[in-house]
Amino acid sequence: MDNHEFPFTKEDVVLAKERIRPYIRETPLLASGFTAGNDRPVYFKCENLQVTGAFKARGAFNFILSLQSQGGASGVITASSGNHGQAVAYAAAVLGLPCTVVVPEDVIAVKEQAIRHYGAKVESAGRTSSARIERAEQLAAQRGWVFVPPYDHPWTAAGQGTAGLEVMQQRSDVSAVLVPIGGGGLISGIATAMKETNPGVRVIGVEPELANDTYLSLQAGKVVDIGANHTIADGLRTSHPGHYTFPIVQRYVDEVILVSEQDILQAARDLLFNSKLLVEPSGAVPVAALAKLSPQKVGTGSVVCLLSGGNTDPGWLASLLTGLAFGDEVKR
Ligand SMILES: *Cc1c(COP(=O)(O)O)cnc(C)c1O
């Protein structure tokens, strides 16, 4: 395999794992009691139990530590609907850098509080990711700080991929992994780590039907932008796959499965009541996809669902518990 045209390789993920080890958790891989395909056992990789409540801490630490090893920066800025913002705020505080996070005007309140709690300054700008990124880049230029991309950078994506290395160490018989796709940083990191170790592992992406930008981009053979969308899975609302991440997705991802809003809610409720795991909608999409797996899609080993995060809005959680979330209209 010639990887020179790709922005990072498995070796970068291995180095990232070493680099971030003191700061993140090796999250548990739990036997779920579910089966998929032809009775294959399903395991949950619990990144909802990661520091800051989502896998994003992996990429944030890898980015800032890599930056510091190259001479550093006087501060960092990012733009995020929540989990990436929390992760960068936390990593910056731990590593001693000032940090500003640009959030959307309609940010979930608990996510904004968490960003402030970790010690970062918060600014709001628009409702689209492009409006936030523009403002963040402006601030970065004014201050001479560095913008930390949420997914479209080799340091970020290689950091996220460390979850894939852990999975393979925790269960050597994994034959399929299901991963949520937003901008594609998580899945491109995981796919690089796992496919370059064992090309037989099936890497399956999962997107909401309402946010099917990677699915459509793969069909078109180029990056497609679907504009604003309102899936309940707020970590997956990205309107297009990344320019670094998309070629990796094209090369390594075997398939993308689409799930409905109703299936996402049902999966989140099953995780909470049956598995006793609090998982946010974006993190529940792999479980929503389990019923759509045929035996040949999962192979003969274990199936892993990457539960990417657990930062939920209290109002949404209440509606899930009372069943109100299952009304005809599904909106946030
Ligand atoms: C960011 C995020 C995703 C999507 O990750 P990408 O790298 O953008 O594909 C999935 N789940 C959660 C909980 C997230 O915070």
The ligand as a MOL file (V3000), in Angstrom:
LIG
                    3D

  0  0  0     0  0            999 V3000
M  V30 BEGIN CTAB
M  V30 COUNTS 15 15 0 0 0
M  V30 BEGIN ATOM
M  V30 1 C -17.8770 14.9720 16.8980 0
M  V30 2 C -18.7210 13.8240 17.2290 0
M  V30 3 C -19.0060 12.8290 16.2830 0
M  V30 4 C -18.5310 12.8880 14.8410 0
M  V30 5 O -17.1240 12.9040 14.7100 0
M  V30 6 P -16.4360 13.3730 13.3500 0
M  V30 7 O -14.9840 13.2710 13.5990 0
M  V30 8 O -16.8900 14.8020 13.0940 0
M  V30 9 O -16.9360 12.4820 12.2790 0
M  V30 10 C -19.7490 11.7400 16.6960 0
M  V30 11 N -20.2300 11.6450 17.9500 0
M  V30 12 C -19.9880 12.5740 18.8840 0
M  V30 13 C -20.5560 12.3830 20.2500 0
M  V30 14 C -19.2270 13.6990 18.5570 0
M  V30 15 O -18.9930 14.6320 19.4930 0
M  V30 END ATOM
M  V30 BEGIN BOND
M  V30 1 1 1 2
M  V30 2 1 2 3
M  V30 3 2 2 14
M  V30 4 1 3 4
M  V30 5 2 3 10
M  V30 6 1 4 5
M  V30 7 1 5 6
M  V30 8 2 6 7
M  V30 9 1 6 8
M  V30 10 1 6 9
M  V30 11 1 10 11
M  V30 12 2 11 12
M  V30 13 1 12 13
M  V30 14 1 12 14
M  V30 15 1 14 15
M  V30 END BOND
M  V30 END CTAB
M  END
